[in-house]
Every structure is written in C-alpha cells, then in structure tokens.
Amino acid sequence: MRQATAEAGAFLTDPLTALDDWAGDGIAIRRFEPGRYLVSGDELVRTALAGTTTPFEAKAATFGAVAEWVPGSERSRPVNAALARELDRAWQAVPAGRIGAELRRSAEAGEAWPGALATSYLRLFGEQLFPGLPPRARQTLRDALAASDGLDRTSTTLRRLKGRLAHSRADAALHRWAAEHTGPLPDALRTALGSADDVALALHGLVGAVCRAAAMVFAWTVLLDRGWRPGTPAGTVLRATPVTEPADHRVREALRLWPVAWLLSRKVTEATELGGVRLVPGDRLYLCTYLLHRDPDFWAGPGEYRPRRWAAAPEGHKARYLPYGFGSAACVGSRFVNQATAKVLECADALAGFGLRIIEPEPVFGSLLSPPVVRPVPPD
C-alpha cells in the first residue's frame, strides 16, 4: 500500500477540498502533521479499530470522558447492553403522531436545523431515557446541546466559556437525577462506574452523542432527498420532491455519503507498523470513514446519493461501510440513530410542502460532520 505526506494546511484549513482531492487516489495512510496520520484503506482501518488498548487505544464516544473506560471490556459490556435496550425502548415507545407534531412545530417556528433538531430529539425521546427529569434540568440539557452546536461552527473564547458553563450545569442536573432514580441504565452505570460524577458524565455523553448525531443524520437525509449538493449557495430554497425509497435505505445512504462520525481517532500505545509506516507511542491515527465510503474501486457512483443501492447492498460492504466504527468499540447508539431517524423520516409527511432555505451553506468538519444550516420554509 502506498503512503504519502500531505501538506497540513490543505487538510486542516479546507478539509472538504482536500478529502475530495484524495478520494480514490489509492493512498491508504498519509501523514498530514508530525505524528498525525489519516487512514482510509479498509484493511488498515479495521486493523486499527479492532484494538481497544494496544497497540491502538480506543475511547467510546459516549463514555470518552470517563477515566479508564475501555470499550468492549468485561466492565463495559453490561453497560452497553443496558444502554442498547433502553435506546431501543425509547424510539419504539414514542408514537408517530407525536413525532409528526414535533416536526411540524419546529418547521412552523422556522427553527434552524440541525441544531434545533437535536432538542427535538431530546423532547421526543428524553422522557423515555430520563423519566422524571425536572423541566429546569431538561432546559439545561437543551442549553448544552445548543452550546455544542454553536462551538462546532464558531469557536471563540466567550463561546467556549459559555459552553463550559452550559455543560457544567447539565452535568449537575444529571448528577442529581441519577442519585434519585433507579432503572436499568442508571443502575448499570452505577455498578460499572461507581463514581456519581462519572455516571453524570456518561449520561451527558449519551445525550450529546445520540441526540446530536441523530439530528444530523436526519438533516443530511432530508437535504439529500431534496437534491442538495456541495456548492449550493445560501438563500437557495430546496423544495420537497416525491421519495419512493424506504426510509432505512435513505438513512444508510446519507451515512455513507456524509458520515457524521467522519474521523475515528486512535492513539498509538506501543511501537508498531501499519501499512508500512512505523508508528511510535503518542502518534495519533485518524480513521477516515468519509474516504472509505467514497472508494471508487468498491462503490458505484461513490459521490452520488443512491439510496436504491441498499436494496441489494454490494457484497463485502460490511468491511467498507463503517459509519459507527467496527468491533467491540463500535458506537452502541448506532441502532438508535438509524432506527429512530428512519421512524422520524416516516413521519415527515407532516412537513409536506415545506422547503428548506440554506442559511449557512458549508458542511462543518468538526468533531462531527455537520450539514449546512437550514430553516424550514412554509409552502407557497
């Protein structure tokens, strides 16, 4: 496999242009800064993702703030099982009528998506995940979601300070809730983590990972359904067009084309070799699903939105379609994001006639791959 050193400026200042230039060039691993490597070869990505401690250390997105948390360990398995069950229960319990009403409320209010959609997901599913959470505490969670969305797009000193304050208040609210409530999820977290502070951090990570990721996947899907392409200018109104493909196919294709978890990070913990490159402890790998999902040697029309490809998924796609990672460190919220978002899409007839006006036209390659900011526009 070939390797190359890329100019740091190209990738760090304009990721989309750099990634599109590199898509399909056959380079499986490239250095873009000293000790920093971008990995897109499917075999190398799976190799790096397979380890959780050595030679590559993983941190689960939801529990990344918890000290000494090892994904896939004996300690983490019961927590992930409880979380998967609770997330399944949450999306199945909310009736379609309520989902449609929430979508219409947000659209009629002209709220900015995807940021406002994250709070919509919290409204829809939060009571299932956090029963009895007081209204003021729910507001602190909404404030923290809004702060994270803002930081993805514009990071200033004042905004970072406000963000830390919003997140601290959310941590405190969840700390109080977990201390007062029992149930499969808080009980599993208390058993595994012990520390009440860590339980609150884990619950807060769950809110951010699940609500924000699901909101972004929904926003990406409705944008692509309406014909959005890179370069669509601000002010453009994208009108709804008839959609015949199943919701789950559209969600899977949106995640292929614009994977929210576009970079999966792994720290090198011992000297090793990957793709002919010598790595030393402290080096960092960035496993790029954006490039993996656009490999022209595997995907037909890699840059095109083709939900119908999932009616008969290409043979071997599981090795090359990794929107949530791979192996024991894969995101435990993946089923919720896919299934809940497909359910929300199926209720989107509540948006019949609404267009989407492009407000901020560029995707943001931050901690998550966030879509352009849009506002729903009522029918003419």
Secondary structure, DSSP 8 states (H G I E B T S, - for coil): -EEEE--HHHHHH-HHHHHHHHTTS-EEEEEEETTEEEE--HHHHHHHHH-SSSSEE---TTTTTSTT--TTSTTTHHHHHHHHHHHHHHHHHS-HHHHHHHHHHHHHTT--BTHHHHHHHHHHHHHHHSTT--HHHHHHHHHHHHHHHHHHH---HHHHHHHHHHHHHHHHHHHHHHHH--SHHHHHHHHHH--HHHHHHHHHHHHIIIIIHHHHHHHHHHHHHTT--TT--TT-EE------S-HHHHHHHHHHHS-SS-EEEEEE-S-EEETTEEE-TT-EEEEEHHHHTT-TTTSSSTTS--GGGGGG--TTGGGT--TT-SGGGS-TTHHHHHHHHHHHHHTGGGGTT-EEEEEE-S-EESSSEE--EEEEE---
